[in-house]
Amino acid sequence: MPEPGESTASTPSYDWRPDVLGPGFEQRTLPLGEDFEGEVVATLVRYLRPLGDRLRRGVASGSDVLYVHGWSDYFFNADLARRWSGLGARFFALDLRKYGRSLRPGQTPGYITDLADYDADIAAALAAMGRGDRAGSRRPLIVMAHSTGGLTLSLWAARHPGLVSALVLNSPWLEFQLSRLGRQALAPVIGWGATLNPQATLPNVDFGFYTRAVAREQGGEWAYDHRWRPDRGFPVHPAWLTAILAGHGTVESKIDVGCPVLTLLSTRATIQAQWSEAMRSSDSVLVVDEIAERTLRLGPEVSVARIDGALHDVVLSAPPVREAAYAAIARWLEGYAPGR
């Protein structure tokens, strides 16, 4: 690997460089070695805070925020970075291995067989943020994660007590949509399939309705790269689903993430096999009432904010709904922000 500031035609540079989100954003490749599909990397994105934000005191002042995306996703919400910066935090976002900026040709998108393997991605991100070894930085760490990222980061925090000062979960996928009984019935079958053919393609149950509610060209508000966030999601494989179901089982048995938790959820879900305009103002992915119960198993200090009209990704909802979500985060930080 070259020294900082150097690069060669045959060796990639791992310095900060301009990001696809444009001015104000930079990215850095985090090498993670190789697996059966070749080079494995994660990618850290940082927001370059304006002077006004750096001088302003906010409820998150002095903190670092690390955001982690969900399944079939990557970081593209520039407004989220600006909001956290306005609250006083340094903002970073991580594209995990085989997602978004980190996906390499020939790799199976999102594929992993154990959610604990992401520990390496997160450790590399924290090091690139200047947080050093396990002793960490004096700056408190606030982690925000969405959907599958919420499951992954909750399990990670429980395995690494003392690293996270506050955890903000955006519709975390903490239980299977068919509930605990459905998960327990399905897990042995999927596990058997993972043993026989771990990368087999399972039937796609994503009808593209969530994309219809989010994507600008389909009536939503957001523009993004559909190669990195496909309309009907990534193909699902038995080994990956086995890892997810194992994570759900761990949450069911109760864990302790070691810090206060705020979970943002919609007030209602619309999960069905036919499009409905209600999907533009509800969660069309998760059974939110069940997730609200599961989030109480993450530790002794858990708050749940139900946001009326919210989508699955609460901060991609309509503007008034987003404002309500950000207001809920700010109110919660008034009491639980590190150092208060």
ROLO-122066 format. One line per field, with one value per residue (C-alpha): residue number from 1; residue in three letters; x, y, z. Coordinates in Angstrom, 1 decimal. Layout:
guza [NUM | ...] $
zaza [ALA | ...] $
X [X | ...] $
Y [Y | ...] $
Z [Z | ...] $
This chain:
guza [1 | 2 | 3 | 4 | 5 | 6 | 7 | 8 | 9 | 10 | 11 | 12 | 13 | 14 | 15 | 16 | 17 | 18 | 19 | 20 | 21 | 22 | 23 | 24 | 25 | 26 | 27 | 28 | 29 | 30 | 31 | 32 | 33 | 34 | 35 | 36 | 37 | 38 | 39 | 40 | 41 | 42 | 43 | 44 | 45 | 46 | 47 | 48 | 49 | 50 | 51 | 52 | 53 | 54 | 55 | 56 | 57 | 58 | 59 | 60 | 61 | 62 | 63 | 64 | 65 | 66 | 67 | 68 | 69 | 70 | 71 | 72 | 73 | 74 | 75 | 76 | 77 | 78 | 79 | 80 | 81 | 82 | 83 | 84 | 85 | 86 | 87 | 88 | 89 | 90 | 91 | 92 | 93 | 94 | 95 | 96 | 97 | 98 | 99 | 100 | 101 | 102 | 103 | 104 | 105 | 106 | 107 | 108 | 109 | 110 | 111 | 112 | 113 | 114 | 115 | 116 | 117 | 118 | 119 | 120 | 121 | 122 | 123 | 124 | 125 | 126 | 127 | 128 | 129 | 130 | 131 | 132 | 133 | 134 | 135 | 136 | 137 | 138 | 139 | 140 | 141 | 142 | 143 | 144 | 145 | 146 | 147 | 148 | 149 | 150 | 151 | 152 | 153 | 154 | 155 | 156 | 157 | 158 | 159 | 160 | 161 | 162 | 163 | 164 | 165 | 166 | 167 | 168 | 169 | 170 | 171 | 172 | 173 | 174 | 175 | 176 | 177 | 178 | 179 | 180 | 181 | 182 | 183 | 184 | 185 | 186 | 187 | 188 | 189 | 190 | 191 | 192 | 193 | 194 | 195 | 196 | 197 | 198 | 199 | 200 | 201 | 202 | 203 | 204 | 205 | 206 | 207 | 208 | 209 | 210 | 211 | 212 | 213 | 214 | 215 | 216 | 217 | 218 | 219 | 220 | 221 | 222 | 223 | 224 | 225 | 226 | 227 | 228 | 229 | 230 | 231 | 232 | 233 | 234 | 235 | 236 | 237 | 238 | 239 | 240 | 241 | 242 | 243 | 244 | 245 | 246 | 247 | 248 | 249 | 250 | 251 | 252 | 253 | 254 | 255 | 256 | 257 | 258 | 259 | 260 | 261 | 262 | 263 | 264 | 265 | 266 | 267 | 268 | 269 | 270 | 271 | 272 | 273 | 274 | 275 | 276 | 277 | 278 | 279 | 280 | 281 | 282 | 283 | 284 | 285 | 286 | 287 | 288 | 289 | 290 | 291 | 292 | 293 | 294 | 295 | 296 | 297 | 298 | 299 | 300 | 301 | 302 | 303 | 304 | 305 | 306 | 307 | 308 | 309 | 310 | 311 | 312 | 313 | 314 | 315 | 316 | 317 | 318 | 319 | 320 | 321 | 322 | 323 | 324 | 325 | 326 | 327 | 328 | 329 | 330 | 331 | 332 | 333 | 334 | 335 | 336 | 337 | 338 | 339 | 340] $
zaza [MET | PRO | GLU | PRO | GLY | GLU | SER | THR | ALA | SER | THR | PRO | SER | TYR | ASP | TRP | ARG | PRO | ASP | VAL | LEU | GLY | PRO | GLY | PHE | GLU | GLN | ARG | THR | LEU | PRO | LEU | GLY | GLU | ASP | PHE | GLU | GLY | GLU | VAL | VAL | ALA | THR | LEU | VAL | ARG | TYR | LEU | ARG | PRO | LEU | GLY | ASP | ARG | LEU | ARG | ARG | GLY | VAL | ALA | SER | GLY | SER | ASP | VAL | LEU | TYR | VAL | HIS | GLY | TRP | SER | ASP | TYR | PHE | PHE | ASN | ALA | ASP | LEU | ALA | ARG | ARG | TRP | SER | GLY | LEU | GLY | ALA | ARG | PHE | PHE | ALA | LEU | ASP | LEU | ARG | LYS | TYR | GLY | ARG | SER | LEU | ARG | PRO | GLY | GLN | THR | PRO | GLY | TYR | ILE | THR | ASP | LEU | ALA | ASP | TYR | ASP | ALA | ASP | ILE | ALA | ALA | ALA | LEU | ALA | ALA | MET | GLY | ARG | GLY | ASP | ARG | ALA | GLY | SER | ARG | ARG | PRO | LEU | ILE | VAL | MET | ALA | HIS | SER | THR | GLY | GLY | LEU | THR | LEU | SER | LEU | TRP | ALA | ALA | ARG | HIS | PRO | GLY | LEU | VAL | SER | ALA | LEU | VAL | LEU | ASN | SER | PRO | TRP | LEU | GLU | PHE | GLN | LEU | SER | ARG | LEU | GLY | ARG | GLN | ALA | LEU | ALA | PRO | VAL | ILE | GLY | TRP | GLY | ALA | THR | LEU | ASN | PRO | GLN | ALA | THR | LEU | PRO | ASN | VAL | ASP | PHE | GLY | PHE | TYR | THR | ARG | ALA | VAL | ALA | ARG | GLU | GLN | GLY | GLY | GLU | TRP | ALA | TYR | ASP | HIS | ARG | TRP | ARG | PRO | ASP | ARG | GLY | PHE | PRO | VAL | HIS | PRO | ALA | TRP | LEU | THR | ALA | ILE | LEU | ALA | GLY | HIS | GLY | THR | VAL | GLU | SER | LYS | ILE | ASP | VAL | GLY | CYS | PRO | VAL | LEU | THR | LEU | LEU | SER | THR | ARG | ALA | THR | ILE | GLN | ALA | GLN | TRP | SER | GLU | ALA | MET | ARG | SER | SER | ASP | SER | VAL | LEU | VAL | VAL | ASP | GLU | ILE | ALA | GLU | ARG | THR | LEU | ARG | LEU | GLY | PRO | GLU | VAL | SER | VAL | ALA | ARG | ILE | ASP | GLY | ALA | LEU | HIS | ASP | VAL | VAL | LEU | SER | ALA | PRO | PRO | VAL | ARG | GLU | ALA | ALA | TYR | ALA | ALA | ILE | ALA | ARG | TRP | LEU | GLU | GLY | TYR | ALA | PRO | GLY | ARG] $
X [0.0 | 1.4 | 2.2 | -0.5 | -0.8 | 0.9 | -0.6 | 0.6 | -1.1 | -1.1 | -1.9 | -5.1 | -5.0 | -6.9 | -6.9 | -9.9 | -11.2 | -14.4 | -17.6 | -20.5 | -22.7 | -20.7 | -19.3 | -19.1 | -18.7 | -15.6 | -15.1 | -12.3 | -11.9 | -11.2 | -9.4 | -10.6 | -8.6 | -10.0 | -12.7 | -13.8 | -15.0 | -11.8 | -11.0 | -13.2 | -13.6 | -15.9 | -16.3 | -16.5 | -18.2 | -17.6 | -19.4 | -17.2 | -19.0 | -19.5 | -17.8 | -21.2 | -22.0 | -18.5 | -19.1 | -22.6 | -23.4 | -26.0 | -27.4 | -24.8 | -21.8 | -18.5 | -19.9 | -19.1 | -22.1 | -21.7 | -24.6 | -25.1 | -27.6 | -30.0 | -30.4 | -30.2 | -29.1 | -26.2 | -25.7 | -27.2 | -29.2 | -27.1 | -29.8 | -29.2 | -25.6 | -26.5 | -29.0 | -26.5 | -23.9 | -26.5 | -26.9 | -23.1 | -21.8 | -19.2 | -21.0 | -19.8 | -21.6 | -20.4 | -21.2 | -20.6 | -18.7 | -20.5 | -22.9 | -23.0 | -19.5 | -18.0 | -19.5 | -16.9 | -17.4 | -18.3 | -19.3 | -22.7 | -24.4 | -24.9 | -23.7 | -22.5 | -22.8 | -22.3 | -23.3 | -20.3 | -18.1 | -19.1 | -17.1 | -14.1 | -15.9 | -16.9 | -13.5 | -11.9 | -14.4 | -13.8 | -10.0 | -10.5 | -12.6 | -9.6 | -11.1 | -8.0 | -8.0 | -10.6 | -9.8 | -11.5 | -11.7 | -12.7 | -15.4 | -18.6 | -19.9 | -23.5 | -24.5 | -27.5 | -28.6 | -31.5 | -33.3 | -30.8 | -28.1 | -30.1 | -30.0 | -26.3 | -25.2 | -27.4 | -25.6 | -22.2 | -22.8 | -23.8 | -20.5 | -18.4 | -19.7 | -18.4 | -17.8 | -21.2 | -22.7 | -26.1 | -27.9 | -30.5 | -32.4 | -34.4 | -37.0 | -34.5 | -35.2 | -35.2 | -37.7 | -38.8 | -42.0 | -43.7 | -43.1 | -41.1 | -43.1 | -42.7 | -39.0 | -38.5 | -40.4 | -38.4 | -34.9 | -34.2 | -35.4 | -33.3 | -30.4 | -30.5 | -30.6 | -27.6 | -25.6 | -26.5 | -26.2 | -25.4 | -25.7 | -28.8 | -31.3 | -34.5 | -37.9 | -38.1 | -41.0 | -40.2 | -42.8 | -41.1 | -43.7 | -41.2 | -39.2 | -42.4 | -42.9 | -39.3 | -37.9 | -38.4 | -39.2 | -42.0 | -43.7 | -41.3 | -38.8 | -35.4 | -32.8 | -30.2 | -28.2 | -30.6 | -27.6 | -26.7 | -30.3 | -32.3 | -36.0 | -36.8 | -33.9 | -30.9 | -31.4 | -31.7 | -29.5 | -30.0 | -26.7 | -27.4 | -31.0 | -29.7 | -27.4 | -30.3 | -32.6 | -29.8 | -29.6 | -33.3 | -33.0 | -30.3 | -32.4 | -35.3 | -33.2 | -32.4 | -29.1 | -27.7 | -26.3 | -24.8 | -26.2 | -29.5 | -31.5 | -34.0 | -36.0 | -37.9 | -40.9 | -44.0 | -47.3 | -48.6 | -47.6 | -49.1 | -47.7 | -49.6 | -49.2 | -51.0 | -50.0 | -51.8 | -51.4 | -51.2 | -47.7 | -46.6 | -47.3 | -46.6 | -44.0 | -44.4 | -41.5 | -41.8 | -44.5 | -43.9 | -45.9 | -43.7 | -40.5 | -41.6 | -41.8 | -38.5 | -36.6 | -37.4 | -35.1 | -32.0 | -31.3 | -32.7 | -32.9 | -35.0 | -37.3 | -39.7 | -40.9 | -43.8 | -43.9 | -47.3 | -47.0 | -43.5 | -42.1 | -39.9 | -36.9 | -38.3 | -36.0 | -37.0 | -40.7 | -42.6 | -41.1 | -43.5 | -42.9 | -39.1 | -39.3 | -41.2 | -38.6 | -35.7 | -37.5 | -37.9 | -34.2 | -33.4 | -35.8 | -34.3 | -30.8 | -31.7 | -31.9 | -29.6 | -26.9 | -23.5 | -22.1 | -25.5] $
Y [0.0 | 3.5 | 6.1 | 8.8 | 11.0 | 8.5 | 6.1 | 4.0 | 2.7 | -0.8 | 0.0 | 1.7 | 4.8 | 4.6 | 8.3 | 10.5 | 11.5 | 13.2 | 11.2 | 10.6 | 12.9 | 15.9 | 18.9 | 18.5 | 14.8 | 12.6 | 8.8 | 6.5 | 2.8 | 0.5 | -2.7 | -5.9 | -8.6 | -11.2 | -13.9 | -16.5 | -13.7 | -11.7 | -8.3 | -7.2 | -3.5 | -1.3 | 2.5 | 5.3 | 8.6 | 11.8 | 15.1 | 18.2 | 20.4 | 24.1 | 26.6 | 27.7 | 24.2 | 23.9 | 27.1 | 26.3 | 24.4 | 21.7 | 18.7 | 16.4 | 18.7 | 16.9 | 13.6 | 11.4 | 9.9 | 6.7 | 5.8 | 2.3 | 1.5 | -1.4 | -4.3 | -3.6 | -0.1 | 2.3 | 5.8 | 8.5 | 10.8 | 13.9 | 15.7 | 13.2 | 14.3 | 17.9 | 17.4 | 15.7 | 18.4 | 21.0 | 19.2 | 19.6 | 16.1 | 15.0 | 12.7 | 9.6 | 6.8 | 3.3 | 1.3 | -2.2 | -4.8 | -5.8 | -2.9 | 0.4 | 2.0 | -1.2 | -3.6 | -5.0 | -6.7 | -10.4 | -10.1 | -11.3 | -8.1 | -8.0 | -11.6 | -12.7 | -15.8 | -14.4 | -10.8 | -10.8 | -10.6 | -7.0 | -6.3 | -5.9 | -3.3 | -1.3 | -1.5 | -0.2 | 2.7 | 3.7 | 3.7 | 5.9 | 8.2 | 8.7 | 6.8 | 4.5 | 1.2 | -0.3 | 2.4 | 4.7 | 8.4 | 11.0 | 12.0 | 10.1 | 7.8 | 7.9 | 5.1 | 5.4 | 2.4 | 1.5 | -1.9 | -4.7 | -2.3 | -1.8 | -5.5 | -5.7 | -2.7 | -3.7 | -7.1 | -5.5 | -3.0 | -5.9 | -7.6 | -4.5 | -2.9 | 0.6 | 1.7 | 3.3 | 6.2 | 6.3 | 4.2 | 5.6 | 2.9 | 3.7 | 0.9 | -1.8 | -5.3 | -7.1 | -9.8 | -11.8 | -10.6 | -14.0 | -13.5 | -15.6 | -18.8 | -18.4 | -17.8 | -20.8 | -23.0 | -21.6 | -21.5 | -25.3 | -25.5 | -22.4 | -23.7 | -27.1 | -25.2 | -23.1 | -26.3 | -27.8 | -24.7 | -21.5 | -19.2 | -20.6 | -17.9 | -17.9 | -16.7 | -12.9 | -11.6 | -7.9 | -6.5 | -3.1 | -1.3 | 0.3 | 1.6 | 3.1 | 5.1 | 6.4 | 6.8 | 10.2 | 8.7 | 6.6 | 9.4 | 9.5 | 12.3 | 10.6 | 10.3 | 7.5 | 4.9 | 2.0 | -0.3 | 0.0 | 0.1 | -2.1 | -1.7 | -5.2 | -5.7 | -8.0 | -11.7 | -13.5 | -16.6 | -19.3 | -18.6 | -14.9 | -15.5 | -18.0 | -15.3 | -12.9 | -15.4 | -16.2 | -12.5 | -12.3 | -15.3 | -13.5 | -10.4 | -12.5 | -13.9 | -10.3 | -8.5 | -5.4 | -2.8 | -1.0 | 2.5 | 4.4 | 3.5 | 5.5 | 3.5 | 5.4 | 3.6 | 4.3 | 4.2 | 1.6 | -1.0 | -1.8 | -5.2 | -6.9 | -8.3 | -5.4 | -1.7 | 0.7 | 4.5 | 3.9 | 2.6 | 6.2 | 6.9 | 3.6 | 0.9 | -1.5 | -3.8 | -4.6 | -5.3 | -2.2 | -3.3 | -6.4 | -4.4 | -2.0 | -4.9 | -6.4 | -3.1 | -3.3 | -6.4 | -4.3 | -3.0 | -1.2 | 2.3 | 2.1 | 4.8 | 4.3 | 7.1 | 6.3 | 8.7 | 9.1 | 8.8 | 7.4 | 5.1 | 2.1 | 4.4 | 7.1 | 9.9 | 9.3 | 10.1 | 13.2 | 16.5 | 17.1 | 13.5 | 13.9 | 17.0 | 15.1 | 12.4 | 14.8 | 16.7 | 13.4 | 12.7 | 16.2 | 15.9 | 12.5 | 13.9 | 16.6 | 13.9 | 11.2 | 12.9 | 11.8 | 14.2 | 15.4] $
Z [0.0 | -0.9 | 1.8 | 2.3 | -0.7 | -3.1 | -5.6 | -8.6 | -11.6 | -10.1 | -6.5 | -5.5 | -3.2 | 0.1 | 0.8 | 1.0 | -2.4 | -3.8 | -3.4 | -5.8 | -3.6 | -4.8 | -3.0 | 0.8 | 0.7 | 0.5 | 0.5 | 1.6 | 0.6 | 3.6 | 2.5 | 4.3 | 2.5 | 0.2 | 0.2 | -2.3 | -4.6 | -4.5 | -3.0 | -0.1 | 0.9 | 2.8 | 2.0 | 4.5 | 3.5 | 5.5 | 5.4 | 5.4 | 7.9 | 7.0 | 9.2 | 10.6 | 11.8 | 13.4 | 15.4 | 16.4 | 19.6 | 19.3 | 21.3 | 19.6 | 19.8 | 20.3 | 19.0 | 16.0 | 14.1 | 12.1 | 9.9 | 8.4 | 5.6 | 5.3 | 2.8 | -0.9 | -0.1 | 0.3 | 1.7 | -0.5 | 1.9 | 1.9 | 4.0 | 6.8 | 7.0 | 7.1 | 9.8 | 12.1 | 11.3 | 12.3 | 15.6 | 16.2 | 15.2 | 12.8 | 10.3 | 8.7 | 6.7 | 6.0 | 2.8 | 4.1 | 2.0 | -1.2 | -1.0 | -3.0 | -3.3 | -1.9 | -4.4 | -6.8 | -10.2 | -9.9 | -6.2 | -4.9 | -3.7 | 0.1 | 0.6 | 4.0 | 6.1 | 9.5 | 10.6 | 13.0 | 9.9 | 9.7 | 12.8 | 10.5 | 8.4 | 11.5 | 13.1 | 9.9 | 9.7 | 13.3 | 12.7 | 9.6 | 11.7 | 13.9 | 16.8 | 17.2 | 19.0 | 21.4 | 23.9 | 21.4 | 21.1 | 23.6 | 21.3 | 22.1 | 19.3 | 18.2 | 15.8 | 13.5 | 11.5 | 9.2 | 8.8 | 8.4 | 9.5 | 12.7 | 13.3 | 12.5 | 14.6 | 17.6 | 17.7 | 17.2 | 20.0 | 22.3 | 21.4 | 22.0 | 25.2 | 25.9 | 22.3 | 21.6 | 23.6 | 22.0 | 19.3 | 17.0 | 15.0 | 12.0 | 11.5 | 12.5 | 11.1 | 14.5 | 13.7 | 10.6 | 8.9 | 9.6 | 13.3 | 15.8 | 15.0 | 11.3 | 11.8 | 13.9 | 11.4 | 8.4 | 10.0 | 9.8 | 6.1 | 5.1 | 7.1 | 5.3 | 2.0 | 3.1 | 3.7 | 0.3 | -1.8 | 0.2 | -2.8 | -4.4 | -5.3 | -3.3 | -4.7 | -4.8 | -2.7 | -3.3 | -5.7 | -6.0 | -4.0 | -1.5 | -4.5 | -5.9 | -2.7 | -2.6 | -6.1 | -7.8 | -11.2 | -9.6 | -7.6 | -4.6 | -3.8 | -4.0 | -6.7 | -6.3 | -8.2 | -9.0 | -9.6 | -5.9 | -4.8 | -7.2 | -7.6 | -6.4 | -4.1 | -4.3 | -4.8 | -1.5 | -0.8 | 1.9 | 3.7 | 4.0 | 5.2 | 7.8 | 9.2 | 9.4 | 11.1 | 13.6 | 14.4 | 15.0 | 17.4 | 19.3 | 19.7 | 20.9 | 23.7 | 24.8 | 24.4 | 26.0 | 23.6 | 26.5 | 25.8 | 25.5 | 22.4 | 20.3 | 17.7 | 15.0 | 13.5 | 11.4 | 13.2 | 10.8 | 8.2 | 4.8 | 3.7 | 0.9 | -2.6 | -4.3 | -4.6 | -2.4 | -2.1 | 1.7 | 1.0 | 0.5 | 4.2 | 6.0 | 6.3 | 3.5 | 4.6 | 8.3 | 10.8 | 12.9 | 16.0 | 16.3 | 15.8 | 18.5 | 20.9 | 19.8 | 20.3 | 24.0 | 24.2 | 23.3 | 26.8 | 29.9 | 28.3 | 25.2 | 23.7 | 20.8 | 18.6 | 16.3 | 13.4 | 11.7 | 7.9 | 8.0 | 5.3 | 6.1 | 6.0 | 8.2 | 7.0 | 3.4 | 4.2 | 3.1 | 4.3 | 7.3 | 8.4 | 8.1 | 10.2 | 12.9 | 12.9 | 13.2 | 16.0 | 17.8 | 17.5 | 18.9 | 21.8 | 22.7 | 22.5 | 24.9 | 27.6 | 26.3 | 24.3 | 25.5 | 28.2 | 29.3] $
